[in-house]
Amino acid sequence: MFFYKPQDAWAADFIPYHRDGRFHLFYLLDWRDQDGHGEGTPWHQISTTDFVHFTEHGEMLPRGSRDAQDLYVFTGSVIEGLGRFHIFYTGHNPHLRRQGRPEQGVMHAVSNDLLRWRKLPEDTFFAPAQGYEPHDWRDPFVFWNDEAQEFWMLLAARGTRGPARRRGLTAVCASTDLKHWQPREPLYAPGLYFTHECPDLFRMGDWWYLLFSEFTERCVTRYRMARSLGGPWRTPDDDVFDGRAFYAAKTASDGQRRFLFGWNPTRQGETDTGAWQWGGNLVAHEIVQDDDGTLSIRPPESVSAAFSRKKLVWEAGKTVQAEDTFACAVAGALPDTCKIEATARFNAGAKGCGIMLRVSNDLDSAYYIRLEPHRQRLVLDSWPRAGDLPHWVEIERPLRLAADEPARLTVFVDGSVCEVYAEGAAGNRVAMSARLYNLKSGNWGVFAQEGRATFDAVTLSTLP
């Protein structure tokens, strides 16, 4: 597949690290086959320079035994410091709770070359006894705090006070030797979420950004912004990078651009209505800092450029007239792996317009990537669909839209993986990930609903 997954397995949380022009992407490998492969999760590594071609380096951190703390080698971070490379990771073992031991602890491994790692079990430490729940102490993110002149570790943790579903916080520990860690006051404890998974922190210009993934009301990656590490941490109007089908995202920079690495989850039974599963395919977004300090995302240039066989379908002025009705224009068969680009302009009062995927010949079934000006959002819809719903639950993104102003859509399709990027009024950019299972093939085209839409520069691009 174009969007990376390991052969005969799936990829969950990615832990990115950039060095010497390459992104080293450590990740949690899940076979989903306990009978055949046993219980537990190891770390593997791939590396890339362009998010298109990948070198597989194999297993980096093996899982422990059923009695070991790290039966599941869960998320962490990679850092170079004090003369070598370090991985700090979560050792998770759900069987330990019955023994009166914490399910989760922070563990340590070291390397001289990013390829051969040695675990240091003697460095394992657990949540403080006072103020923290013992079984939620995970996803360590380590960085050098230049102001404090010490290493800081951010952790996904839970306090012991307040409603159980709102005790999540971003904990802090500090160290000078990367072996002994002392707790500090939490960095961020808003009393909103069950937990703040996979914390990530970076500075861009005058702003600090704190990222975390939550699964209280929604399963999404969020961010906060502040002028200093001491806060206050501000919540932007749109604090979400993507929708439900993009999770556990962490970042890395090549020194010029910063990228966000998450996974597009599969669905149980490979159906459009199946429950979301843990793990899937790698998706990388490029992060853009806007003038007011808020963040948005766009496709990496190298990913777009990979689809080099471009066909101009409609150069200018393809108008779909649908006053008080629905109308469309079909462009032809949709390849299994492709990129579609289009710029849409719609009249005042138009209810919707966008791109259709896998359309049947009788137009009775399709996926619809729909701009909804009256609701100021981008959604994924389909027909047929289950339930009395106007679009797919949680596959939606807020997007500023204005009549007679261009709205640009870029859509990547790779088998069941669908990645949508949209740019609306005033340069407002969003991404929307999804899975497409039920409709396996068909045509594609553009459409309008209860209004008029004109589509310019409509192209279909495939891999060479």
Rosetta blueprint (number, residue, H / E / L):
1 M L
2 F L
3 F L
4 Y L
5 K L
6 P L
7 Q L
8 D L
9 A L
10 W E
11 A E
12 A E
13 D E
14 F E
15 I E
16 P E
17 Y E
18 H E
19 R E
20 D L
21 G L
22 R E
23 F E
24 H E
25 L E
26 F E
27 Y E
28 L E
29 L E
30 D E
31 W L
32 R L
33 D L
34 Q H
35 D H
36 G H
37 H H
38 G L
39 E L
40 G L
41 T E
42 P L
43 W E
44 H E
45 Q E
46 I E
47 S E
48 T E
49 T L
50 D L
51 F L
52 V L
53 H L
54 F L
55 T E
56 E E
57 H E
58 G E
59 E E
60 M E
61 L E
62 P L
63 R L
64 G L
65 S L
66 R L
67 D L
68 A L
69 Q L
70 D L
71 L L
72 Y E
73 V E
74 F E
75 T E
76 G E
77 S E
78 V E
79 I E
80 E E
81 G E
82 L L
83 G L
84 R E
85 F E
86 H E
87 I E
88 F E
89 Y E
90 T E
91 G E
92 H E
93 N L
94 P L
95 H L
96 L L
97 R H
98 R H
99 Q H
100 G L
101 R L
102 P L
103 E L
104 Q E
105 G E
106 V E
107 M E
108 H E
109 A E
110 V E
111 S E
112 N L
113 D L
114 L L
115 L L
116 R L
117 W L
118 R E
119 K E
120 L L
121 P H
122 E H
123 D H
124 T L
125 F E
126 F L
127 A L
128 P L
129 A L
130 Q L
131 G L
132 Y E
133 E E
134 P E
135 H E
136 D E
137 W E
138 R E
139 D E
140 P E
141 F E
142 V E
143 F E
144 W E
145 N E
146 D L
147 E L
148 A L
149 Q L
150 E E
151 F E
152 W E
153 M E
154 L E
155 L E
156 A E
157 A E
158 R E
159 G E
160 T L
161 R L
162 G L
163 P L
164 A H
165 R H
166 R H
167 R L
168 G E
169 L E
170 T E
171 A E
172 V E
173 C E
174 A E
175 S E
176 T L
177 D L
178 L L
179 K L
180 H L
181 W L
182 Q E
183 P E
184 R E
185 E E
186 P E
187 L E
188 Y E
189 A L
190 P L
191 G L
192 L L
193 Y L
194 F L
195 T L
196 H L
197 E E
198 C E
199 P E
200 D E
201 L E
202 F E
203 R E
204 M E
205 G L
206 D L
207 W E
208 W E
209 Y E
210 L E
211 L E
212 F E
213 S E
214 E E
215 F E
216 T L
217 E L
218 R L
219 C E
220 V E
221 T E
222 R E
223 Y E
224 R E
225 M E
226 A E
227 R L
228 S L
229 L L
230 G L
231 G L
232 P L
233 W L
234 R E
235 T L
236 P L
237 D L
238 D L
239 D L
240 V E
241 F L
242 D L
243 G L
244 R L
245 A L
246 F L
247 Y E
248 A E
249 A E
250 K E
251 T E
252 A E
253 S E
254 D L
255 G L
256 Q L
257 R L
258 R E
259 F E
260 L E
261 F E
262 G E
263 W E
264 N E
265 P E
266 T E
267 R E
268 Q H
269 G H
270 E H
271 T L
272 D L
273 T L
274 G L
275 A L
276 W E
277 Q E
278 W E
279 G E
280 G E
281 N E
282 L E
283 V E
284 A E
285 H E
286 E E
287 I E
288 V E
289 Q E
290 D L
291 D L
292 D L
293 G L
294 T L
295 L E
296 S E
297 I E
298 R E
299 P L
300 P L
301 E H
302 S H
303 V H
304 S H
305 A H
306 A H
307 F L
308 S L
309 R E
310 K E
311 K E
312 L E
313 V E
314 W E
315 E L
316 A L
317 G L
318 K E
319 T E
320 V E
321 Q E
322 A E
323 E E
324 D E
325 T E
326 F E
327 A E
328 C E
329 A E
330 V E
331 A E
332 G E
333 A E
334 L L
335 P L
336 D L
337 T E
338 C E
339 K E
340 I E
341 E E
342 A E
343 T E
344 A E
345 R E
346 F E
347 N L
348 A L
349 G L
350 A L
351 K L
352 G E
353 C E
354 G E
355 I E
356 M E
357 L E
358 R E
359 V E
360 S L
361 N L
362 D L
363 L L
364 D L
365 S L
366 A E
367 Y E
368 Y E
369 I E
370 R E
371 L E
372 E E
373 P L
374 H L
375 R L
376 Q L
377 R E
378 L E
379 V E
380 L E
381 D E
382 S E
383 W E
384 P L
385 R L
386 A L
387 G L
388 D L
389 L L
390 P L
391 H L
392 W L
393 V L
394 E L
395 I L
396 E E
397 R E
398 P E
399 L L
400 R L
401 L L
402 A L
403 A L
404 D L
405 E L
406 P L
407 A E
408 R E
409 L E
410 T E
411 V E
412 F E
413 V E
414 D E
415 G L
416 S L
417 V E
418 C E
419 E E
420 V E
421 Y E
422 A E
423 E E
424 G L
425 A H
426 A H
427 G H
428 N L
429 R E
430 V E
431 A E
432 M E
433 S E
434 A E
435 R E
436 L L
437 Y L
438 N L
439 L L
440 K L
441 S L
442 G L
443 N E
444 W E
445 G E
446 V E
447 F E
448 A E
449 Q E
450 E E
451 G E
452 R E
453 A E
454 T E
455 F E
456 D E
457 A E
458 V E
459 T E
460 L E
461 S E
462 T E
463 L L
464 P L
